[in-house]
Amino acid sequence: PKLPAAMDAAARVRLFLGAVLWLAPSLVGLAAATARSVPTRPGTAAAAPVAPAAPTPARPPATVRKIGRTEYVTATEVARQLGLKLRWIVPGKKLTLTGPSTKAEIEADTRDITVNGLRVFLGDPAADAGGQIYLSRVDFERCLTPLLRPGFGVPARPAPKTIVLDAGHGGNDPGKINSKLKINEKTFTLDVAVRTRKLLEAAGYRVVLTRSDDRSVALSRRAAAANLARADAFVSIHFNALANDTKTSGVEVYTFAPRFQRSANAWGPMEKNDTENEASPVNRFDHWSALLAHAIHGRYVEDLKAADRGKKLMHLAVLRPLNCPGVLIECGFLTSDAEARKI
């Protein structure tokens, strides 16, 4: 639909997100647990770097401080820039940033924060220095700004018309398998995509599936299909698994890691730092990808009561080449018999 010229940025954001948010209700409620795992998803094939193009907030921070090799700004500065109220819970250690309809709770020395009640992993740990909490400049611009003040400092996007749904795996790649229940990932990802397409088309949107039957599709072809279709949003649908663990359950939502930040798993012990110093095509849409991921994340946790395993970053090959906002969602654990039955 054509938007009135006077429609504000918040209304545009809500309309943009509304269509894709039907993804969550197509699944049933999920069980609760909070253990972390190494999730299963497409590989990290390299792509030719492109010049960074995503804009920064309209008023860059007045003071930037280097901590190690990372640029940081104070939470006080973040609050000022975004028009939020800062309140200390534990002076120098834990605080909240609050607006009319937004709230973030941030603690020093961890990447694990909450935004509007949802678990979000920063790309860099919040730092404690001189009685202040510092946040990396990249997290301020590419994570907190889109979630706490959507549309601030970036060009508005037009109303969405085309949405691409990517059913993970397929053909000779079944994805994860629960042998006990005789179920596999590729069957469920396609089922979710087909059901969601019907809902979106009934609402007037054009929907493209990267696969509409049980066939193998290369990762590069999935993103290429979205670019060819001039997609306004891309959602890759997956289900999770954890070896030798039948209890862990919950939902994880991923966006492509911004330039200068590593994948979530790369923070683990003995893991290699996979930070990339050149931007990928999808990084032009970091702001909108983060907001889209946050909205879908909320539908799972709030509506389906899924265990919240967080919004995270990953260098995902299926997202890297996109010319639109893109997310990958792990809808639940097939290795949990209880959750797999619900799925």
Phi, psi and omega in degrees: 000150179281132182271141172299143182299332184274356182299132185283169185299321181298320179293322178297318180298315181298320180293319180299319183281332190306319184294310187289340183292350175293346181303316186296312183295351179285354176247160178270172184300149183246158183275179187245135168188158187233009178296149181263157179213171168272107186289163181255130182192176183302160183289189187239055181301139182287155176219154180298128181291154175233161180295139179299138185232345184291131181286161177258168178307153187301325179243100182297154182304143181290326184230125176243133181240133176276125171240110192066234178257005187255137175279130180235155172230157181285152175299329176299318179293320177300315179299317180297314183297321186264002179068039183249160177263129178261131176226129180280131171269312172233111185310128179077354186235323186211137184210169171236147171245122189231137173234188182304324181222022182223151177205129175240138175246121189233136179236143181293151173068026174211156174265350188272106180236174171238141176231118183053038177083359181256146181282126181229134178259119174293162176283336179224147179297143169296144185244148178249119179211124176060035179078007179244150169262129180250144176239142181297147181299323179295316178297320177302313186279322191254350180239300186289318182301310180296332182274329184260337176214075185304135177087353183288123173080006178231154178297140176295146177263147178291165177302138183288145176237323186238128179237131179253125177252125185250105176282111184297152176064203182123157179063233182281004177246097183282351188073210181282147185235136168254098185295325181298317181266356179058048179229156179221164186293318187299328180292316183286323180296320178292321179300315179298315182298316182293317179296318182294321179303316181299318180294317182291317179296323178295334179271001174100009181265153172272129183237133177242130174260136177288338168209141180245004176210187185276085179219158177278137176226123180298148181303320181296326180287333179293310177293323180297324178297321179293318180292321179296324181279357185054051184297148174265343177199149181226127178234118177263126190256126181217168172232149191264172178199154177215120184298138175059031180217113181254009184252323186297136180216173175125179186244143173231140178236134186238142165238163180290137183297133175296163174303138179078010176233151183263167175293155181302317182293337183289353175274352182289160178303134177069006179275149181279136176292118183253024179306138176247132183267357175243143180283149172259163182309317184293340179296343176296342185243023183307318182301308185284328175297318180297319181291319178297315179300318182296320181292314178296318177307313182297323179296321179293311186286317185278317184274317184263355179059036178289148171298134188266103179263002166101159170268127189227171180249145177203145174276085187264125182298327183288339179262332189311311188275005189294145172254034179200167174300142181212146177221159171235131181241130172264105195281351181160174185256119175284341179280350172268115181301319181296314181288322179299323178296320178293319178299000000 
